[in-house]
Amino acid sequence: MSRFFTSQGPNKLIIFDFDGVLADSFDSFFPLLRDAAKSVGFSLTKKQYRDFFLGNVHQGLRNFIKDNNKYLALLEFRKKNYHKYYKNVSFFPGAARALKEFAKNHILTVASSGKQKDILRLLRKNGADKLFDTVLATTEHTKENMIKKIGAKFTIPPEKTVMIADTVGDIKVAKRMGLKTIAVTWGFHSQKLLQQAKPDRLANNFKMLYKQLKAI
């Protein structure tokens, strides 16, 4: 999708994490990973699952399982059952309306470790698919690599690029890359945890997110 702005260009490039920021998906993802872990002989608590996102989620999961064959079997379970668990995920209330406001002056993109077809389906369902310039969603690349790929597409400097995320791991990655960061408190990690990552701003709702985006 190509969109054009005034001669001054867009205000900011926004990179959204998707799940936990726009999509209310924790109660779908946790059962999926819990059952996947159970299928290879492990029990998984909500806290353990959230802790995966303190750093690289894939490495956290690998460290949890330790056995490579069981790890690969878990990934296969996740792949086969992903849509069954994710199909009832919905947008957080107010997300679609907020995105329409953000898109008026900013370039919107997604960098997610979810599945692209499910993300695109949910964006279309909420009338938001045409608001996004780029949607990257894969488990094959790190969040850092996805951010680099998005950044390479535009001429907007890192200090005019904002990562909006709900996990400590994503905030840390974005900060290392010189991006501005806004942590939202309605997703996978609590405000207390997010504050430890020292994001530039915190938002407790979409109205506050809009204000913080203007101020950052």
Sequence and secondary structure as in RCSB ss.txt:
>XXXX:A:sequence
MSRFFTSQGPNKLIIFDFDGVLADSFDSFFPLLRDAAKSVGFSLTKKQYRDFFLGNVHQGLRNFIKDNNKYLALL
EFRKKNYHKYYKNVSFFPGAARALKEFAKNHILTVASSGKQKDILRLLRKNGADKLFDTVLATTEHTKENMIKKI
GAKFTIPPEKTVMIADTVGDIKVAKRMGLKTIAVTWGFHSQKLLQQAKPDRLANNFKMLYKQLKAI
>XXXX:A:secstr
      TT  SEEEEE  BTTTEE HHHHHHHHHHHHHHTT    HHHHHHHTTS HHHHHHHHH  HHHHHHHH
HHHHHHHHHHHTT EE TTHHHHHHHHTTTEEEEEEESS HHHHHHHHHHTT GGGEEEEEE SSS HHHHHHHH
HHHS   GGGEEEEESSHHHHHHHHHTT EEEEETTSSS HHHHHHT  SEEESSHHHHHHHHHH 
